[in-house]
Structures are given as structure tokens and as C-alpha cells.
Amino acid sequence: MVLRPPEGLVGHPGDDTWNHVWGYWWVAEGLANDGTIPMSTPLLNHPRGGTLFFIDSFNAVLSAPIQWTLGLVAAFNAVVIGSLAWNAFGAWLLARYVLRDDLAAILPAALYGSSAHVLGQTYNGITETINTGWIPIYLLTLCRLLDRPRISRGLALGAALAVCATSNFYYGLFGALLSVVVVAHRAVTAPRQVRWGLRARRSSAPRCLVAWWRRRSPRSRRRSARMTPWSPATRPSCGRASSTTT
């Protein structure tokens, strides 16, 4: 399948492989004709039609360009093979961050990428459950945020959870449940770090609000108008040391 992806489908023909292959075709047709993901069809409940939503629209949208260029079979096989590789890579990134060793991270990546759940779903042809790589990616962003809280890392955490839930709702729920476990573990093993992070978030917002209000107050404006370019000025800052210019 890796060397000749257009010649055969990955998965058992007696399971859900054909259903998902049809769903990939259905989404690609809707994107090509209407530019949207189809949510209904006139092919069911004639003549009124009915609602029809493909459960793996996430991968179907990503693989639509492959389907348009190389065909439906190649697109489906690319999703399956690419998901298996992505799962191992995501686990390797998380293990490397935790273990601090590139070589040592290969073992957990191999175990995660070849888990019984993933291989069983590959055999069944259920592509939305094969795509487990976003779970370790989400946990990686969570660990990075806990180690060093920043706004950019918080945004990355939210984006990773959103993508994880979009690819598979159950995996998004798993990520949320795992967050409770990870935060609880950090609260036990490093309570000072968790308390410091919460205290820093609570204290930085009021300081920023007070600094903004002082800059907007009429008294502050009159003072700024009386200041000359060579007068020392101290500007309020949000959690940073104030600078003095002369």
C-alpha cells in the first residue's frame, strides 16, 4: 500500500472500510461542487431528502486535494498511512519533552503508534479513530504551559484541543479528562509551581487594569502635557520592571 497506494484499500472489506471510502467521496464532491461540507442529501427519504453528515469530515477535507489529483483510493490510503505515522510522531514529541532524550523517546512512540487500538481500527477501516496523534500533541502543549505559563502557549493549548476535538469528538473529551489528571499530578508533585502560576494570573490582570486606568485618567493626561522631553518619566507596566528615561 505504501509503494502503490492507488491499487488497493487498507482495511478489511467486510467492516467499515467501504462506508468511509464513500464518505470521503461524498465530502470531496460537496467541496468541488458547492464549496461546502455536505450536510444533507436528496438520495435518502425521497423526495424530501434527509440529513447526512460524514463522521470523518476532518480527514476528508484534508485529503480532498489528494483525491482530486490521485484518486479516491490513494486519498483514503494516504489518510490511513499518514495517521499511523502522525500518531508515532506526536507520541515521540511528547516523550522527548518529558524524557529529554531523543533516542529514549523512540520506544514510547513505537508503542503508542502500534497500539492494539490503533491497529484494530486500521483493520476496521474507521479512519477517525485511527487519528490519535493529536492527543499527545495536546498533552505536549499542556505540559509546556504548566512549565512556563505564557499567553502564546495558552493559545496553542486551546488550538490543539480544538483540533483534537474536531478530528474526533471522543478524543477531544479524552484530552479534557487527561488535563485533569495532568494538572492534579502537577499540583501534587510541584504545588509551588501551580500556586505561583495561579497567583501570577490573578495578580497580573488587576495591575494591567490599574495601569491602563491611570494612563486614561485626566490627571495623568495633564501631568504628561506638563512634562518636557528631558524630564524623567516612569511608565506603568504589567508585571515588568518600569523603565526610566532621561
Secondary structure, DSSP 4 states (H G I P E B T S, - for coil): --S-GGG--SS-TTTTHHHHHHHHHHHHHHHHHTSS---EETTSSTTT-EE---TTHHHHHHHHHHHHHH-HHHHHHHHHHHHHHHHHHHHHHHHHHHH--TTTTHHHHHHHHT-HHHHHHHHHT-HHHH--THHHHHHHHHHHHHHS--HHHHHHHHHHHHHHHHH-HHHHHHHHHHHHHHHHHHHHH-HHHHHHHHHHHHHHHHHHHHHHHHHHSHHHHHHHHH--TTS-EE---SSS---EE-
